[in-house]
Amino acid sequence: MKALGSILSPCKINLHLDVLEKRPDGFHDLLSIFVQCDLYDKLEFFGISGKGCFSIEDASGIPEKENILYKTYEILKKRLPDLPSLRVLLQKEIPLEAGLGGGSSNAAAMLCFVNALLGKPLDKQSLMDLGAELGSDVPFFLGSPQAVVSGRGETLHSLSPRTDYQVLLINPGFGISTAKAFQAIDKQSGPAPYQGKFSISQLTRLYEESDPLSWPFFNSFYPVVSVKHDFFKVLMQKFAEHKCLFSGLSGSGASVFAIFQDKREAEKAFFCFRKQYFFVKLIFPLAKSTQPVLQ
């Protein structure tokens, strides 16, 4: 095998996630604030012999042909006739079914790396289109690291990046199926209380200009997942006791986060929660997207 290079694949949190009406294609329209943070998976690429061959070394336990990286290779193979055979070593740090976009980020990272490896035959819009075929969150990881995301997830509105806060991230050690979370929302009678409350321009202004303590953001999944798991309500109360400025559920769960601007308060909360929970990280929002490192 020949080492070709590597790329870091960041997680994301959703500061706001409004699930809107269901579309004729079965998907829901969304309006969300996505922020990439410095918790990374790492993808290392190797050239292997053969034509059109691909393999993954990954300890997550996902069957190879069900891994989004396998699907990414198959899509690239249709577009790029010179695509070499590849082996990917995937080092996972982002939990599965955690609401942190790990799989989508991995797919976007692979699209970026392969495109760079081959001299960038695909323009940005082509990469975005391929990303949308792979998953609703993939286009975000191909664009600005902080954005208002709308539509199914394919429409991005870049935000002026903020780096003046820290994120205390906790995962309980169990996953929540996004498909089942959407099903739970669909079973609700009538629209959610705050559905459609904010426009893209309002979310942009609130994020870029407001103090986190006054953020009015919400997550449509929180009411349906917190009914089944007391963990979420208990943890939100604990976050408040630790003087966080804002807290929320990321994606459809199961990860939750708290926002701090005071470094001492953030570190104090981190060391306290680290003794109690399965997965606790103190991370930062990214101002720049990660880039491939070619060998």
N, C-alpha and C positions, 0 to 999 in steps of 0.2 A: 504494500500500500504506500502511496505517496501522500504526505501531508499537504493539504491545499490551503488551509487557513481556518479561521474561526470567526464567530460573531456572538455577541451577547444578546440575549433575548429578555427584555424587561417585562415586569408585571405592570398592571394598571389598576387603579381604583376608580370607582364611579362616585364622584361627589354628589351627583344628582342623577336620577334615573326615573324618567316618567314613561311608563308603558301606556301607549295610546291605543287607538282603535286597531282591530285586526283587519288585515288587508285581504283582498281577494286571493292572493297567492298563499295565504295561510300564515304569513309572518305578521308581526305587529310593527307599527310605526313606533319609533322611540325618540325621545329627546333627552340627551344625557350629557354630562360633563365627564370626560375621560382624562385621566392624568397618569402618564407613565412615571414609574418610580424605580429606584435603584435596587430592586430585588431581581436577580437575573438567573435565568437558565443559560447554559453555554452550549453552543453547537460547534463541534469540530468536524471538519470535512476532510475526507481522504479519497483520492482517486483509486479505483480498483479495476481489475481486468474485466473484459467482457463488454458487450454492447447493450445499452439500455438496462443495466443492472443497478439495483438500489437495495441497500440494507441499513438497518438502524441498530445501534447498540444502546439500549435504554433499559434502565432498571425499574421503570414505572409499572411494568406488567401488562401494558396495553399490547394486544396482538399486533404484529408489525403492519399487516395490511389494513388495520383499523386506525393506525397512527396517522395524524394529519400530515406528518412529514412524508409519508408514503403517497398520500393523495396529492401533495404538493409536487412531488417528483413526477407523478403521472401527468399532471396538468402541464408542467414545464416541458415534458418530453413531447407533447403534442405541438408546442409552440416553437421549440428550439431543436432543430435537427442535429446540431452539434453538441447536444447535452452529453457530457461524459458519464460513465458509470460512477456511482458515488456510494460511499459508506459514511454515515453520520454517527458520531458519538454524542449523545444527548445527555448532558449532566443537569439533572433537574434540581432546582431549589424552590420553584413555585409549586405549591400544592395543587393537586387535581381537584376538579369540581369545586373550586374555591371562590369563584367570582373575580378572579384576578387576571383572566385572559391568557393563561399560560400557553395553551395549545394554539390559539390565534397568533400570539406573539412568536411562537416557534415557526409557524408557517410563514409569517411575514419576514422573519429573519432569514429563513432559507431562500425565499424569493430574492431578497436583497443580495445575499451572498452569491448565489448562482449567477445573478445578473451581473454583478461586479466581476466575478471569475471569468465570464465570457466576454468582457469588454462592454457591458451595458447595451446589449441589443434591444432591450425593452425600455421604452420611455416610462415616465412616472404613471401616466394614465393606464398604460397596458398592465403595469404591475398592480395598480388599483383594481382593474377589472378582473385579473386573475385572483387577487385576494378576495374579492366579493364572491367569486365562485366557491372559495374554500370555506368561508364563514363570515358572519355579519360583522365581527369585531376585527377581522384581519386588515381591512383598509386603514383603520386608525393607526395600527402599528407601522404602516408605511408612510405616514404623514407626520404632522406636527406632534410633539410629545404631549401637548395639552390642547384639547379641542372640545368644542361643542359638537356632538354627533347627532345626526337626525336621519330620518328615513328608516330603513332597515338596519342602518349602521354604515352605509356607504357614502353618506353626505357629510363632509367634514368642514368645520368652520374653525380655523386656527385661533387660538387664544394667545395673548401675550403671556409668556411663561412666568409663573410665580415660583420663587424658591424661598420664600420667607416663612415657611412652616415645615414642621416635621410630622410624619405619619407614624403613629403607633398601630401596628397591624397585628391582629390576632386571628388565628384559624383554630377551630375547636377540635380538629382531627377527624371530622366526618365531612362528607361531601353533600351537595344538594344538586340534583339534576335540574339543569336549566329548563329542559322540556317540561318536566313535572311542575316546576314553578310557574311557567306560563299557563299550564293547564289549570292550576289553582286560581290564577288571576281570571281566566276565562269563566270559571264557575261562579265568580262573584256576581251578585245581582246588582246591576247598574254600574256606572263608572265610579272609579275611585274618587274620594272626596276632593283631591287637589289635581285631578287629571287635566292636563292642558293649561295649567295655571300660568306658565311662563313661556315667553317667546325666546327665540334664539338671541335676539339683541338684548333682552332683559338678562338672560343667563350670562351673556358675555360681560355686561356691565357689572353685574353682581359679583362675578368671580374676580374680575380684574381690579375692581375698585373698592370692594367692601371688606371690612374686617371679618375674619372667619367666625367670630362670635355672633355676628348678625346674619350669617348665611341662612337663607330660608329653604335650602335644598332638601329634597326628600327622595326616597326610593320606593317605588310602587310594590316591590317584592317584599318589603319589610313586614307589612301586616300579615301576609299569607305565610311567610316562613316562621315568624315569631309566634304564631298560634300553635305551631307544632313543636317548637323548641324554646323552652324557657331560658335557655342559655343566652339568647339575644337580649331579652329584656333585662336580665340580671347584669349582663356586661355593660349595657348602655348606662345603667344606674351607677355602676362602678366607675365608668369613664367620667361621669359628671362629678363624682366624689373626688376624682383626681384632677379637677379643674381643667379639663379639656375645653377647647373653644367650640368644637363641632365634632359630631360622631355620626357614623352611618354604617350601612351594609353595603358591601361592594358587589356589583352584579346581582345575581340571584342568591348569593351566599356561597359558602358558609362563612367567608371571611368578613370581619368587621374591623373598623378603624376609628381612631381618634386623632384629631388635629390639635397640635400644640405650636405655639410660637415661642414659648419660654423653654429654653434648652434644659434648665434644671428640672422643671416640672415634667417634661417629656422623659428624661432619664430616670427620674424618681418613679414614674408610672411604669416604665419599662422594667426596671428591676423588681418591682412589686408583682407585676403580672407574669413575669418570666417564671416565678416560683409556682404559679397556679395553673398555667395553661400549656397545651401541647406545642404550639407554634407561636412565638412572639418575636416580632422584629421591629426595630426602629429605623425607618427608611425616609428617603427624601424624594421630592418631586424632581423630575428631569427637565432641564431647559433645552437639551439637545438630544436628538435621536442617536442611537448607537450605530456604528459603522463597521463594515466587514474589515477583517485584518487578513490580507492575502500573503501567502508565503511564496 
